[in-house]
Amino acid sequence: MDLIAEVAAGFWETLWRVLPITFVLAAAFSALSAWSPCNAGKPWWKKRGLATDVCYFVFIPIFTRYVRIGLTVLFTVWLLGIRGSDAIVAFYDHGHGFLATLPLWFQAAFFIVASDFLLYWSHRLFHRPLLWKYHAVHHASTDLEWISAWRFHPFNLMLGSVAVDVLMLLLGVSPYIFLFVGPFTTATSAMVHANLNWTFGPLKYVVASPVFHRWHHTRADEGGDSNFAGTFSLWDWLFGTFYMPEGKRPESYGIDDAAFPENMGMQFLYPILR
């Protein structure tokens, strides 16, 4: 019963952290997409698959929180040889080694740059045939909007953002940086998926924009096999996967699988049962 109570408390704590930024994002992108849309059409709250998006929006932060904590504790015991509950809690609270002694702002900056670089390569792997069926969950939305950003299969998360988070923690980054990094990544993920006609001008080769990422959500032959970076388009420019044709905007999104289910639970099962 104590364990159930702790899990329930963590659930509500995570949810209450997510809700304020959710309302801010909803209001901001409602206004911005009406003012400067990339694709004309209905507002985000009338999009196809909105109920599925909302389910992911609630599920993903809770899933990633518990899996990240669990895997970090597991690896601290196995790899680093840390034993005893007090030692594990101290490690998880404060980090360890050289990185943990640096200012939190530096740790946060290091995390944002290093994790984005690692996720760029992880993202490219998930576009290869072996892993694509899991990543297709993220690309299945045909009405691409800011709230579509959280559509991810748990297996995709485990080998993507969760694995990178755990690696950063094992390297010594303090978990306290998530107080800063969490809102930042939530806002930037929502922004690049939003229906906005923003390219960021000359900064497009450094920072990912909504138009940059919306090209990534088109079919592979239209630009979908490019623009893998989540925050810094610099990685795509450096490694030859940058794609933003001048004077043209992406128009259609989704995957070439008419049988792909809409329900979140079935989307979890679909890649496994195929």
DRENPA-3360 file (N, C-alpha, C; in nm, 2 decimals, always signed):
BEGIN
1 = MDLIAEVA = +0.08/-0.12/+0.00/+0.00/+0.00/+0.00/+0.09/+0.13/+0.00 ~ +0.20/+0.12/+0.07/+0.29/+0.24/+0.08/+0.35/+0.26/-0.06 ~ +0.38/+0.15/-0.13/+0.43/+0.17/-0.27/+0.33/+0.23/-0.36 ~ +0.21/+0.18/-0.35/+0.10/+0.24/-0.44/+0.08/+0.38/-0.41 ~ +0.08/+0.42/-0.28/+0.07/+0.56/-0.24/+0.18/+0.65/-0.29 ~ +0.30/+0.59/-0.29/+0.42/+0.67/-0.34/+0.41/+0.69/-0.50 ~ +0.36/+0.58/-0.57/+0.35/+0.59/-0.71/+0.24/+0.69/-0.74 ~ +0.13/+0.69/-0.67/+0.02/+0.78/-0.69/+0.06/+0.92/-0.67;
9 = AGFWETLW = +0.14/+0.94/-0.56/+0.19/+1.08/-0.53/+0.28/+1.13/-0.64 ~ +0.36/+1.04/-0.69/+0.45/+1.08/-0.80/+0.37/+1.11/-0.93 ~ +0.27/+1.04/-0.95/+0.18/+1.06/-1.07/+0.12/+1.20/-1.06 ~ +0.06/+1.24/-0.95/+0.00/+1.37/-0.93/+0.10/+1.48/-0.93 ~ +0.22/+1.46/-0.87/+0.32/+1.56/-0.88/+0.37/+1.59/-1.02 ~ +0.39/+1.48/-1.10/+0.43/+1.50/-1.24/+0.32/+1.57/-1.32 ~ +0.19/+1.53/-1.29/+0.08/+1.59/-1.37/+0.07/+1.73/-1.34 ~ +0.08/+1.77/-1.21/+0.07/+1.91/-1.17/+0.18/+2.00/-1.22;
17 = RVLPITFV = +0.30/+1.94/-1.25/+0.41/+2.01/-1.31/+0.38/+2.03/-1.46 ~ +0.31/+1.94/-1.52/+0.29/+1.95/-1.66/+0.17/+2.04/-1.69 ~ +0.07/+2.04/-1.61/-0.05/+2.12/-1.64/-0.03/+2.27/-1.66 ~ +0.05/+2.34/-1.58/+0.06/+2.48/-1.60/+0.13/+2.51/-1.74 ~ +0.23/+2.44/-1.77/+0.30/+2.47/-1.90/+0.21/+2.43/-2.02 ~ +0.12/+2.33/-1.99/+0.02/+2.29/-2.09/-0.07/+2.40/-2.13 ~ -0.13/+2.47/-2.03/-0.22/+2.58/-2.05/-0.15/+2.69/-2.12 ~ -0.02/+2.72/-2.09/+0.05/+2.83/-2.15/+0.08/+2.79/-2.30;
25 = LAAAFSAL = +0.12/+2.67/-2.32/+0.15/+2.63/-2.46/+0.02/+2.63/-2.55 ~ -0.09/+2.58/-2.49/-0.22/+2.58/-2.56/-0.26/+2.72/-2.60 ~ -0.25/+2.82/-2.51/-0.29/+2.95/-2.54/-0.19/+3.02/-2.64 ~ -0.06/+3.00/-2.62/+0.04/+3.06/-2.70/+0.02/+3.01/-2.85 ~ +0.02/+2.88/-2.87/+0.01/+2.83/-3.00/-0.12/+2.85/-3.07 ~ -0.23/+2.86/-2.99/-0.36/+2.90/-3.05/-0.35/+3.03/-3.12 ~ -0.29/+3.13/-3.05/-0.28/+3.26/-3.10/-0.17/+3.27/-3.21 ~ -0.06/+3.21/-3.19/+0.05/+3.21/-3.29/+0.01/+3.14/-3.42;
33 = SAWSPCNA = -0.05/+3.03/-3.41/-0.08/+2.95/-3.54/-0.20/+3.02/-3.61 ~ -0.28/+3.10/-3.54/-0.39/+3.18/-3.61/-0.32/+3.30/-3.68 ~ -0.22/+3.35/-3.63/-0.15/+3.47/-3.68/-0.05/+3.43/-3.80 ~ +0.02/+3.32/-3.78/+0.13/+3.28/-3.87/+0.13/+3.13/-3.90 ~ +0.03/+3.08/-3.96/+0.02/+2.93/-3.98/+0.11/+2.89/-4.10 ~ +0.17/+2.77/-4.08/+0.24/+2.71/-4.19/+0.14/+2.64/-4.29 ~ +0.04/+2.58/-4.24/-0.06/+2.52/-4.32/-0.20/+2.57/-4.28 ~ -0.28/+2.62/-4.37/-0.41/+2.67/-4.34/-0.50/+2.55/-4.31;
41 = GKPWWKKR = -0.60/+2.58/-4.22/-0.69/+2.47/-4.19/-0.75/+2.49/-4.05 ~ -0.80/+2.38/-3.99/-0.87/+2.39/-3.87/-0.77/+2.41/-3.75 ~ -0.81/+2.47/-3.64/-0.73/+2.49/-3.52/-0.69/+2.36/-3.46 ~ -0.59/+2.36/-3.37/-0.53/+2.23/-3.32/-0.63/+2.16/-3.24 ~ -0.73/+2.22/-3.17/-0.82/+2.15/-3.09/-0.93/+2.08/-3.17 ~ -0.93/+2.10/-3.30/-1.02/+2.02/-3.39/-0.94/+1.92/-3.47 ~ -0.82/+1.90/-3.44/-0.74/+1.81/-3.52/-0.78/+1.66/-3.51 ~ -0.75/+1.58/-3.61/-0.78/+1.44/-3.60/-0.68/+1.37/-3.50;
49 = GLATDVCY = -0.73/+1.29/-3.42/-0.65/+1.22/-3.32/-0.62/+1.30/-3.20 ~ -0.70/+1.40/-3.17/-0.67/+1.49/-3.05/-0.67/+1.40/-2.92 ~ -0.77/+1.32/-2.91/-0.79/+1.23/-2.79/-0.66/+1.15/-2.77 ~ -0.61/+1.10/-2.87/-0.48/+1.02/-2.87/-0.37/+1.10/-2.82 ~ -0.36/+1.22/-2.88/-0.25/+1.32/-2.84/-0.26/+1.35/-2.69 ~ -0.38/+1.37/-2.64/-0.40/+1.40/-2.50/-0.35/+1.29/-2.41 ~ -0.38/+1.16/-2.45/-0.34/+1.05/-2.38/-0.19/+1.04/-2.37 ~ -0.12/+1.06/-2.48/+0.02/+1.06/-2.48/+0.08/+1.17/-2.39;
57 = FVFIPIFT = +0.01/+1.29/-2.40/+0.06/+1.41/-2.32/+0.06/+1.38/-2.17 ~ -0.04/+1.30/-2.13/-0.04/+1.26/-1.99/+0.05/+1.15/-1.95 ~ +0.06/+1.05/-2.04/+0.13/+0.92/-2.02/+0.28/+0.94/-2.02 ~ +0.33/+1.01/-2.12/+0.47/+1.02/-2.15/+0.56/+1.08/-2.03 ~ +0.52/+1.19/-1.98/+0.60/+1.25/-1.87/+0.61/+1.15/-1.75 ~ +0.50/+1.08/-1.72/+0.50/+0.99/-1.60/+0.58/+0.87/-1.63 ~ +0.57/+0.81/-1.75/+0.64/+0.70/-1.79/+0.79/+0.73/-1.79 ~ +0.83/+0.84/-1.85/+0.98/+0.87/-1.86/+1.03/+0.90/-1.72;
65 = RYVRIGLT = +0.95/+0.96/-1.63/+1.00/+0.99/-1.50/+1.04/+0.86/-1.42 ~ +0.95/+0.76/-1.42/+0.97/+0.64/-1.34/+1.07/+0.55/-1.40 ~ +1.08/+0.54/-1.53/+1.17/+0.46/-1.60/+1.31/+0.52/-1.58 ~ +1.32/+0.65/-1.60/+1.45/+0.72/-1.58/+1.51/+0.69/-1.44 ~ +1.43/+0.71/-1.34/+1.47/+0.69/-1.20/+1.51/+0.55/-1.18 ~ +1.43/+0.45/-1.23/+1.45/+0.31/-1.20/+1.58/+0.27/-1.27 ~ +1.60/+0.31/-1.40/+1.72/+0.27/-1.47/+1.85/+0.33/-1.41 ~ +1.84/+0.46/-1.36/+1.95/+0.52/-1.30/+1.99/+0.45/-1.18;
73 = VLFTVWLL = +1.90/+0.42/-1.09/+1.93/+0.35/-0.97/+1.99/+0.21/-1.00 ~ +1.94/+0.14/-1.10/+1.99/+0.01/-1.14/+2.13/+0.02/-1.18 ~ +2.16/+0.12/-1.26/+2.30/+0.13/-1.32/+2.40/+0.18/-1.21 ~ +2.35/+0.26/-1.12/+2.44/+0.31/-1.01/+2.49/+0.19/-0.93 ~ +2.40/+0.10/-0.90/+2.43/-0.02/-0.83/+2.52/-0.11/-0.91 ~ +2.49/-0.13/-1.03/+2.56/-0.23/-1.12/+2.69/-0.17/-1.17 ~ +2.69/-0.06/-1.23/+2.81/+0.00/-1.29/+2.91/+0.07/-1.20 ~ +2.85/+0.15/-1.11/+2.93/+0.24/-1.02/+2.96/+0.18/-0.89;
81 = GIRGSDAI = +2.89/+0.07/-0.86/+2.92/+0.00/-0.73/+2.87/+0.07/-0.61 ~ +2.77/+0.16/-0.63/+2.71/+0.23/-0.51/+2.61/+0.14/-0.44 ~ +2.63/+0.13/-0.31/+2.55/+0.04/-0.24/+2.48/+0.11/-0.12 ~ +2.36/+0.06/-0.08/+2.29/+0.12/+0.03/+2.20/+0.23/-0.01 ~ +2.08/+0.24/+0.05/+1.98/+0.33/+0.01/+2.02/+0.48/+0.02 ~ +2.09/+0.51/+0.13/+2.14/+0.64/+0.16/+2.24/+0.69/+0.05 ~ +2.33/+0.60/+0.01/+2.43/+0.64/-0.09/+2.36/+0.66/-0.23 ~ +2.26/+0.57/-0.26/+2.19/+0.58/-0.39/+2.11/+0.71/-0.39;
89 = VAFYDHGH = +2.04/+0.75/-0.28/+1.97/+0.87/-0.28/+2.06/+0.99/-0.29 ~ +2.17/+0.99/-0.22/+2.27/+1.10/-0.23/+2.32/+1.11/-0.37 ~ +2.35/+1.00/-0.44/+2.39/+1.01/-0.58/+2.29/+1.07/-0.67 ~ +2.17/+1.02/-0.65/+2.06/+1.07/-0.74/+2.02/+1.21/-0.71 ~ +2.04/+1.26/-0.58/+2.01/+1.40/-0.55/+2.11/+1.50/-0.60 ~ +2.24/+1.45/-0.59/+2.35/+1.55/-0.61/+2.44/+1.52/-0.73 ~ +2.42/+1.40/-0.79/+2.52/+1.37/-0.90/+2.65/+1.32/-0.84 ~ +2.75/+1.31/-0.92/+2.88/+1.26/-0.87/+2.99/+1.31/-0.96;
97 = GFLATLPL = +3.11/+1.31/-0.91/+3.23/+1.33/-1.00/+3.24/+1.48/-1.04 ~ +3.32/+1.50/-1.14/+3.36/+1.64/-1.18/+3.24/+1.72/-1.23 ~ +3.15/+1.66/-1.31/+3.04/+1.74/-1.36/+2.95/+1.79/-1.25 ~ +2.93/+1.71/-1.14/+2.84/+1.75/-1.03/+2.90/+1.87/-0.96 ~ +3.03/+1.90/-0.97/+3.08/+2.02/-0.90/+3.07/+2.15/-0.98 ~ +3.03/+2.14/-1.10/+3.01/+2.26/-1.19/+2.88/+2.33/-1.16 ~ +2.87/+2.46/-1.19/+2.74/+2.53/-1.17/+2.63/+2.46/-1.24 ~ +2.51/+2.47/-1.19/+2.39/+2.41/-1.25/+2.36/+2.46/-1.39;
105 = WFQAAFFI = +2.39/+2.59/-1.41/+2.36/+2.65/-1.55/+2.45/+2.58/-1.65 ~ +2.58/+2.55/-1.61/+2.67/+2.49/-1.70/+2.63/+2.34/-1.73 ~ +2.59/+2.27/-1.62/+2.54/+2.14/-1.64/+2.42/+2.13/-1.73 ~ +2.33/+2.23/-1.71/+2.21/+2.23/-1.80/+2.24/+2.26/-1.94 ~ +2.34/+2.35/-1.97/+2.38/+2.38/-2.10/+2.45/+2.26/-2.16 ~ +2.54/+2.19/-2.08/+2.60/+2.07/-2.13/+2.50/+1.97/-2.17 ~ +2.40/+1.95/-2.08/+2.30/+1.85/-2.10/+2.22/+1.88/-2.23 ~ +2.18/+2.00/-2.25/+2.10/+2.04/-2.37/+2.18/+2.01/-2.50;
113 = VASDFLLY = +2.31/+2.05/-2.50/+2.39/+2.03/-2.63/+2.42/+1.88/-2.65 ~ +2.47/+1.82/-2.54/+2.52/+1.68/-2.56/+2.40/+1.58/-2.58 ~ +2.29/+1.60/-2.51/+2.18/+1.51/-2.53/+2.12/+1.53/-2.67 ~ +2.11/+1.65/-2.72/+2.06/+1.67/-2.86/+2.15/+1.61/-2.96 ~ +2.28/+1.61/-2.94/+2.37/+1.55/-3.03/+2.35/+1.39/-3.03 ~ +2.34/+1.34/-2.92/+2.31/+1.19/-2.91/+2.18/+1.15/-2.96 ~ +2.08/+1.24/-2.94/+1.94/+1.21/-2.99/+1.93/+1.22/-3.14 ~ +2.02/+1.31/-3.19/+2.02/+1.32/-3.34/+2.06/+1.18/-3.40;
121 = WSHRLFHR = +2.16/+1.12/-3.35/+2.20/+0.99/-3.40/+2.10/+0.88/-3.37 ~ +2.04/+0.88/-3.25/+1.94/+0.79/-3.21/+1.82/+0.80/-3.30 ~ +1.78/+0.92/-3.33/+1.67/+0.95/-3.42/+1.70/+0.89/-3.56 ~ +1.82/+0.91/-3.61/+1.85/+0.85/-3.74/+1.84/+0.70/-3.74 ~ +1.88/+0.64/-3.63/+1.87/+0.49/-3.62/+1.72/+0.45/-3.63 ~ +1.64/+0.52/-3.56/+1.49/+0.49/-3.56/+1.43/+0.51/-3.70 ~ +1.49/+0.57/-3.79/+1.44/+0.58/-3.93/+1.49/+0.47/-4.02 ~ +1.57/+0.38/-3.96/+1.62/+0.27/-4.04/+1.51/+0.15/-4.03;
129 = PLLWKYHA = +1.51/+0.06/-4.12/+1.40/-0.04/-4.13/+1.38/-0.12/-4.00 ~ +1.49/-0.15/-3.93/+1.47/-0.24/-3.81/+1.39/-0.17/-3.70 ~ +1.40/-0.04/-3.68/+1.34/+0.03/-3.57/+1.23/+0.12/-3.61 ~ +1.21/+0.14/-3.75/+1.11/+0.24/-3.79/+0.97/+0.21/-3.74 ~ +0.93/+0.08/-3.73/+0.79/+0.05/-3.69/+0.76/+0.10/-3.56 ~ +0.86/+0.12/-3.47/+0.83/+0.18/-3.34/+0.82/+0.33/-3.35 ~ +0.91/+0.39/-3.43/+0.91/+0.54/-3.45/+0.80/+0.58/-3.53 ~ +0.74/+0.50/-3.61/+0.62/+0.54/-3.69/+0.51/+0.59/-3.61;
137 = VHHASTDL = +0.50/+0.55/-3.48/+0.40/+0.60/-3.39/+0.41/+0.76/-3.39 ~ +0.53/+0.81/-3.38/+0.55/+0.95/-3.38/+0.51/+1.02/-3.51 ~ +0.52/+0.95/-3.62/+0.49/+1.01/-3.75/+0.35/+0.99/-3.80 ~ +0.27/+0.92/-3.72/+0.14/+0.87/-3.77/+0.04/+0.99/-3.78 ~ +0.06/+1.09/-3.70/-0.04/+1.20/-3.70/-0.04/+1.28/-3.83 ~ -0.16/+1.28/-3.89/-0.17/+1.35/-4.02/-0.20/+1.50/-4.01 ~ -0.25/+1.54/-3.89/-0.27/+1.68/-3.86/-0.16/+1.71/-3.75 ~ -0.05/+1.76/-3.80/+0.06/+1.78/-3.72/+0.05/+1.91/-3.64;
145 = EWISAWRF = +0.05/+1.90/-3.51/+0.03/+2.02/-3.42/+0.12/+2.01/-3.30 ~ +0.13/+2.11/-3.22/+0.22/+2.12/-3.11/+0.19/+2.00/-3.01 ~ +0.07/+1.96/-2.99/+0.04/+1.86/-2.90/+0.07/+1.72/-2.95 ~ +0.11/+1.71/-3.08/+0.15/+1.58/-3.14/+0.30/+1.55/-3.10 ~ +0.36/+1.64/-3.03/+0.51/+1.62/-3.00/+0.53/+1.50/-2.91 ~ +0.43/+1.46/-2.83/+0.45/+1.35/-2.73/+0.41/+1.21/-2.77 ~ +0.38/+1.20/-2.90/+0.35/+1.07/-2.95/+0.47/+0.98/-2.97 ~ +0.50/+0.90/-2.88/+0.62/+0.81/-2.89/+0.59/+0.67/-2.83;
153 = HPFNLMLG = +0.63/+0.57/-2.90/+0.62/+0.43/-2.85/+0.72/+0.42/-2.73 ~ +0.68/+0.35/-2.62/+0.76/+0.33/-2.50/+0.90/+0.28/-2.54 ~ +0.91/+0.19/-2.64/+1.04/+0.13/-2.68/+1.13/+0.24/-2.74 ~ +1.06/+0.33/-2.82/+1.14/+0.44/-2.88/+1.19/+0.53/-2.77 ~ +1.11/+0.56/-2.66/+1.16/+0.64/-2.55/+1.27/+0.57/-2.48 ~ +1.26/+0.44/-2.46/+1.36/+0.37/-2.38/+1.50/+0.38/-2.44 ~ +1.50/+0.37/-2.58/+1.63/+0.37/-2.65/+1.66/+0.51/-2.70 ~ +1.58/+0.61/-2.67/+1.60/+0.75/-2.71/+1.62/+0.84/-2.59;
161 = SVAVDVLM = +1.52/+0.92/-2.55/+1.54/+1.02/-2.45/+1.57/+0.96/-2.31 ~ +1.51/+0.85/-2.28/+1.54/+0.79/-2.15/+1.68/+0.74/-2.14 ~ +1.73/+0.67/-2.24/+1.87/+0.62/-2.24/+1.97/+0.74/-2.23 ~ +1.94/+0.85/-2.30/+2.03/+0.96/-2.30/+2.02/+1.03/-2.16 ~ +1.91/+1.04/-2.10/+1.89/+1.10/-1.97/+1.97/+1.02/-1.87 ~ +1.96/+0.89/-1.87/+2.03/+0.80/-1.78/+2.18/+0.81/-1.80 ~ +2.23/+0.82/-1.92/+2.37/+0.84/-1.95/+2.42/+0.97/-1.89 ~ +2.35/+1.07/-1.91/+2.39/+1.20/-1.85/+2.40/+1.20/-1.70;
169 = LLLGVSPY = +2.30/+1.13/-1.64/+2.30/+1.12/-1.49/+2.42/+1.04/-1.44 ~ +2.45/+0.93/-1.52/+2.56/+0.84/-1.48/+2.70/+0.92/-1.50 ~ +2.70/+1.01/-1.59/+2.82/+1.09/-1.61/+2.84/+1.19/-1.50 ~ +2.74/+1.21/-1.42/+2.75/+1.30/-1.31/+2.67/+1.42/-1.30 ~ +2.59/+1.44/-1.41/+2.50/+1.56/-1.41/+2.40/+1.55/-1.30 ~ +2.37/+1.66/-1.23/+2.28/+1.66/-1.12/+2.13/+1.65/-1.17 ~ +2.05/+1.57/-1.11/+1.91/+1.56/-1.15/+1.84/+1.69/-1.13 ~ +1.89/+1.79/-1.05/+1.83/+1.92/-1.04/+1.82/+2.00/-1.17;
177 = IFLFVGPF = +1.90/+1.96/-1.26/+1.90/+2.04/-1.39/+1.76/+2.02/-1.46 ~ +1.69/+1.91/-1.43/+1.57/+1.88/-1.50/+1.46/+1.99/-1.46 ~ +1.49/+2.06/-1.35/+1.40/+2.17/-1.31/+1.40/+2.28/-1.42 ~ +1.52/+2.29/-1.48/+1.54/+2.39/-1.59/+1.52/+2.33/-1.73 ~ +1.58/+2.21/-1.75/+1.58/+2.15/-1.88/+1.44/+2.10/-1.91 ~ +1.36/+2.05/-1.81/+1.23/+2.00/-1.84/+1.14/+2.10/-1.91 ~ +1.11/+2.21/-1.85/+1.03/+2.31/-1.92/+1.09/+2.36/-2.06 ~ +1.22/+2.36/-2.07/+1.28/+2.40/-2.19/+1.25/+2.30/-2.30;
185 = TTATSAMV = +1.28/+2.17/-2.28/+1.26/+2.07/-2.38/+1.11/+2.06/-2.41 ~ +1.02/+2.07/-2.31/+0.88/+2.07/-2.34/+0.84/+2.18/-2.43 ~ +0.88/+2.30/-2.41/+0.85/+2.42/-2.49/+0.91/+2.41/-2.63 ~ +1.03/+2.36/-2.64/+1.09/+2.35/-2.77/+1.03/+2.24/-2.86 ~ +1.00/+2.13/-2.79/+0.94/+2.02/-2.86/+0.80/+2.06/-2.92 ~ +0.73/+2.13/-2.83/+0.60/+2.18/-2.88/+0.61/+2.28/-2.99 ~ +0.71/+2.37/-2.98/+0.73/+2.47/-3.08/+0.76/+2.41/-3.22 ~ +0.85/+2.32/-3.23/+0.90/+2.26/-3.36/+0.78/+2.18/-3.42;
193 = HANLNWTF = +0.69/+2.13/-3.34/+0.58/+2.06/-3.40/+0.45/+2.15/-3.43 ~ +0.46/+2.28/-3.39/+0.35/+2.37/-3.40/+0.33/+2.41/-3.55 ~ +0.20/+2.44/-3.58/+0.17/+2.48/-3.71/+0.21/+2.63/-3.73 ~ +0.34/+2.66/-3.74/+0.39/+2.79/-3.75/+0.48/+2.80/-3.88 ~ +0.47/+2.92/-3.94/+0.54/+2.94/-4.06/+0.68/+3.01/-4.03 ~ +0.75/+2.95/-3.94/+0.87/+3.01/-3.89/+0.99/+2.93/-3.94 ~ +1.09/+3.00/-4.00/+1.21/+2.94/-4.05/+1.34/+2.98/-3.97 ~ +1.33/+3.09/-3.89/+1.44/+3.15/-3.82/+1.54/+3.21/-3.91;
201 = GPLKYVVA = +1.51/+3.24/-4.03/+1.60/+3.31/-4.12/+1.74/+3.25/-4.12 ~ +1.85/+3.33/-4.11/+1.98/+3.28/-4.11/+2.02/+3.19/-4.00 ~ +1.94/+3.19/-3.89/+1.96/+3.10/-3.78/+1.91/+2.96/-3.81 ~ +1.85/+2.94/-3.92/+1.79/+2.81/-3.95/+1.90/+2.69/-3.96 ~ +2.02/+2.73/-3.98/+2.13/+2.63/-3.99/+2.18/+2.60/-3.85 ~ +2.13/+2.67/-3.75/+2.18/+2.64/-3.61/+2.07/+2.59/-3.52 ~ +1.95/+2.65/-3.53/+1.84/+2.62/-3.44/+1.72/+2.56/-3.52 ~ +1.67/+2.45/-3.47/+1.55/+2.39/-3.54/+1.43/+2.48/-3.53;
209 = SPVFHRWH = +1.36/+2.50/-3.64/+1.24/+2.58/-3.65/+1.12/+2.49/-3.68 ~ +1.00/+2.54/-3.66/+0.88/+2.46/-3.70/+0.88/+2.42/-3.84 ~ +0.92/+2.50/-3.94/+0.92/+2.46/-4.08/+1.02/+2.35/-4.10 ~ +1.14/+2.37/-4.04/+1.25/+2.27/-4.05/+1.20/+2.13/-4.00 ~ +1.13/+2.13/-3.89/+1.08/+2.00/-3.83/+0.96/+1.94/-3.90 ~ +0.88/+2.03/-3.96/+0.76/+1.98/-4.03/+0.80/+1.91/-4.16 ~ +0.91/+1.95/-4.22/+0.96/+1.88/-4.33/+0.99/+1.73/-4.29 ~ +1.04/+1.72/-4.17/+1.08/+1.58/-4.12/+0.96/+1.49/-4.11;
217 = HTRADEGG = +0.84/+1.55/-4.09/+0.72/+1.47/-4.07/+0.64/+1.44/-4.21 ~ +0.70/+1.48/-4.32/+0.65/+1.45/-4.45/+0.70/+1.31/-4.48 ~ +0.65/+1.25/-4.60/+0.69/+1.12/-4.64/+0.84/+1.13/-4.67 ~ +0.91/+1.01/-4.67/+1.05/+1.00/-4.69/+1.10/+1.07/-4.82 ~ +1.02/+1.05/-4.93/+1.06/+1.10/-5.06/+1.03/+1.25/-5.07 ~ +0.96/+1.31/-4.97/+0.93/+1.45/-4.97/+1.02/+1.53/-4.88 ~ +1.10/+1.47/-4.80/+1.19/+1.53/-4.70/+1.19/+1.47/-4.57 ~ +1.11/+1.37/-4.55/+1.10/+1.30/-4.42/+1.22/+1.23/-4.37;
225 = DSNFAGTF = +1.31/+1.20/-4.46/+1.44/+1.13/-4.43/+1.55/+1.23/-4.41 ~ +1.51/+1.34/-4.34/+1.61/+1.45/-4.32/+1.57/+1.52/-4.19 ~ +1.64/+1.62/-4.15/+1.61/+1.71/-4.04/+1.58/+1.63/-3.91 ~ +1.68/+1.56/-3.86/+1.66/+1.47/-3.75/+1.68/+1.54/-3.61 ~ +1.75/+1.66/-3.61/+1.78/+1.72/-3.49/+1.65/+1.78/-3.42 ~ +1.65/+1.77/-3.29/+1.53/+1.82/-3.22/+1.54/+1.97/-3.17 ~ +1.67/+2.01/-3.15/+1.69/+2.15/-3.10/+1.78/+2.22/-3.19 ~ +1.90/+2.16/-3.22/+2.00/+2.23/-3.30/+2.01/+2.17/-3.44;
233 = SLWDWLFG = +1.96/+2.24/-3.54/+1.97/+2.20/-3.68/+2.11/+2.19/-3.73 ~ +2.20/+2.25/-3.65/+2.34/+2.24/-3.68/+2.39/+2.10/-3.71 ~ +2.34/+2.00/-3.63/+2.38/+1.86/-3.65/+2.34/+1.82/-3.79 ~ +2.22/+1.85/-3.84/+2.18/+1.81/-3.97/+2.27/+1.88/-4.08 ~ +2.30/+2.01/-4.06/+2.39/+2.08/-4.15/+2.53/+2.02/-4.16 ~ +2.58/+1.98/-4.04/+2.71/+1.92/-4.04/+2.72/+1.78/-4.10 ~ +2.61/+1.70/-4.08/+2.62/+1.57/-4.12/+2.54/+1.54/-4.25 ~ +2.50/+1.64/-4.32/+2.44/+1.63/-4.45/+2.30/+1.58/-4.46;
241 = TFYMPEGK = +2.22/+1.61/-4.36/+2.08/+1.57/-4.36/+1.98/+1.69/-4.35 ~ +2.04/+1.81/-4.37/+1.96/+1.93/-4.36/+1.87/+1.95/-4.49 ~ +1.74/+1.98/-4.47/+1.66/+2.00/-4.59/+1.55/+2.11/-4.56 ~ +1.56/+2.22/-4.63/+1.47/+2.33/-4.62/+1.47/+2.40/-4.75 ~ +1.39/+2.36/-4.85/+1.39/+2.42/-4.99/+1.33/+2.56/-4.98 ~ +1.40/+2.65/-5.04/+1.36/+2.79/-5.04/+1.22/+2.81/-5.11 ~ +1.14/+2.89/-5.05/+1.01/+2.93/-5.11/+0.91/+2.82/-5.12 ~ +0.93/+2.71/-5.04/+0.84/+2.60/-5.04/+0.81/+2.56/-4.89;
249 = RPESYGID = +0.69/+2.51/-4.87/+0.65/+2.46/-4.74/+0.59/+2.32/-4.74 ~ +0.61/+2.24/-4.64/+0.56/+2.11/-4.63/+0.40/+2.12/-4.62 ~ +0.33/+2.02/-4.68/+0.19/+2.03/-4.69/+0.12/+1.91/-4.63 ~ +0.18/+1.79/-4.64/+0.11/+1.67/-4.60/+0.20/+1.59/-4.50 ~ +0.14/+1.52/-4.41/+0.21/+1.45/-4.30/+0.15/+1.31/-4.28 ~ +0.23/+1.23/-4.21/+0.18/+1.10/-4.18/+0.27/+0.99/-4.24 ~ +0.22/+0.86/-4.23/+0.29/+0.75/-4.28/+0.21/+0.67/-4.38 ~ +0.28/+0.58/-4.46/+0.22/+0.50/-4.56/+0.17/+0.37/-4.50;
257 = DAAFPENM = +0.08/+0.37/-4.41/+0.02/+0.25/-4.35/-0.12/+0.28/-4.32 ~ -0.21/+0.24/-4.41/-0.36/+0.27/-4.39/-0.41/+0.19/-4.27 ~ -0.35/+0.08/-4.23/-0.40/+0.00/-4.12/-0.35/+0.04/-3.98 ~ -0.27/+0.15/-3.98/-0.21/+0.19/-3.85/-0.32/+0.24/-3.76 ~ -0.33/+0.19/-3.63/-0.44/+0.22/-3.54/-0.43/+0.36/-3.49 ~ -0.54/+0.42/-3.44/-0.55/+0.55/-3.39/-0.54/+0.55/-3.23 ~ -0.59/+0.44/-3.17/-0.59/+0.43/-3.02/-0.45/+0.41/-2.97 ~ -0.41/+0.48/-2.86/-0.28/+0.48/-2.80/-0.24/+0.33/-2.76;
265 = GMQFLYPI = -0.33/+0.26/-2.70/-0.30/+0.13/-2.66/-0.27/+0.04/-2.77 ~ -0.35/+0.05/-2.88/-0.32/-0.03/-3.00/-0.20/+0.01/-3.07 ~ -0.16/+0.14/-3.06/-0.04/+0.18/-3.12/+0.08/+0.12/-3.05 ~ +0.07/+0.10/-2.92/+0.18/+0.04/-2.85/+0.20/-0.11/-2.89 ~ +0.09/-0.18/-2.92/+0.09/-0.32/-2.96/+0.12/-0.34/-3.10 ~ +0.08/-0.25/-3.19/+0.09/-0.27/-3.33/+0.23/-0.31/-3.38 ~ +0.34/-0.23/-3.34/+0.47/-0.27/-3.39/+0.51/-0.41/-3.34 ~ +0.47/-0.45/-3.22/+0.51/-0.58/-3.17/+0.44/-0.69/-3.24;
273 = LR = +0.31/-0.67/-3.27/+0.23/-0.78/-3.33/+0.25/-0.79/-3.48 ~ +0.31/-0.69/-3.54/+0.34/-0.70/-3.69/+0.43/-0.81/-3.72;
% end
